Amino acid sequence: MILLLSGSLRAGSTNEALLLTARAVAAEAGVRTLVYDGLGRLPHFNPDDDREPLPPAVTGLRAAIDAADGVLICTPEYAGSLPGAFKNLLDWTVGGTEICDKPVAWVNVAAPGRGRGAEATLRTVLGYTGAAVVEAACVRVPMVRGDVGEDGAVADPEIRRRVGDVLGLLVAAGAGAA
Ligand SMILES: Cc1cc2nc3c(=O)[nH]c(=O)nc-3n(C[C@H](O)[C@H](O)[C@H](O)COP(=O)(O)O)c2cc1C
């Protein structure tokens, strides 16, 4: 199973749309995915709370990562970095060991020349978590709100082909790590 993590809480998010596209492309290829929907329910990270009994939302996040063969992240850039809510999610992964050595990739949907700060921060933070970044699967697939169809996914065949390539690399990395 590939876990799909969006860094945006916005209704109509382009990053979520890319992940819904990944879900559709994966289903066509017989690859199981799970769209994580708990971002907005995670408590603010506090080291004092990072012990048993963990907050239920954190248990759910860690279980989802643990069950995944790989993780695909799609996040916007806010103020030159990651959205606070998504950095908070990543902070919760540091104390758990679930993401350690887990194949992880990100797709950046920002316009060319934008979103570099989000990528740089992702690389730094994932480095601390011990995730196994699949470099070849970390790509830029620029898209805009107009690319998103009524089903919430992107129909453009070139975008779907590139998302399929990313999934293939993640699945291969997950099979190698298992
Ligand atoms: C508070 C805020 C800060 C932003 N800061 C940046 C930024 O530093 N760099 C950038 O390229 N885009 C920035 N953006 C634009 C978002 O990255 C862009 O709107 C993105 O498409 C939002 O993703 P979503 O559609 O998944 O919500 C910012 C947007 C907001 C709301």
The ligand as a Gaussian input file, in Angstrom:
#p B3LYP/6-31G(d) Opt

LIG

0 1
 C       -0.171000      31.635000       3.495000
 C        0.340000      31.295000       2.133000
 C        1.701000      31.405000       1.876000
 C        2.214000      31.048000       0.625000
 N        3.560000      31.134000       0.417000
 C        4.078000      30.714000      -0.757000
 C        5.496000      30.705000      -0.983000
 O        6.275000      31.056000      -0.118000
 N        5.962000      30.255000      -2.156000
 C        5.123000      29.800000      -3.155000
 O        5.611000      29.368000      -4.193000
 N        3.773000      29.805000      -2.976000
 C        3.255000      30.241000      -1.808000
 N        1.887000      30.208000      -1.602000
 C        1.025000      29.730000      -2.691000
 C        0.625000      28.278000      -2.482000
 O        1.751000      27.445000      -2.391000
 C       -0.255000      27.881000      -3.645000
 O       -1.443000      28.628000      -3.574000
 C       -0.585000      26.419000      -3.670000
 O       -1.249000      26.093000      -4.869000
 C       -1.527000      26.018000      -2.600000
 O       -1.682000      24.594000      -2.669000
 P       -3.128000      23.925000      -2.584000
 O       -3.834000      24.257000      -3.868000
 O       -2.814000      22.475000      -2.487000
 O       -3.812000      24.456000      -1.374000
 C        1.342000      30.585000      -0.382000
 C       -0.032000      30.488000      -0.107000
 C       -0.539000      30.817000       1.128000
 C       -2.008000      30.653000       1.411000

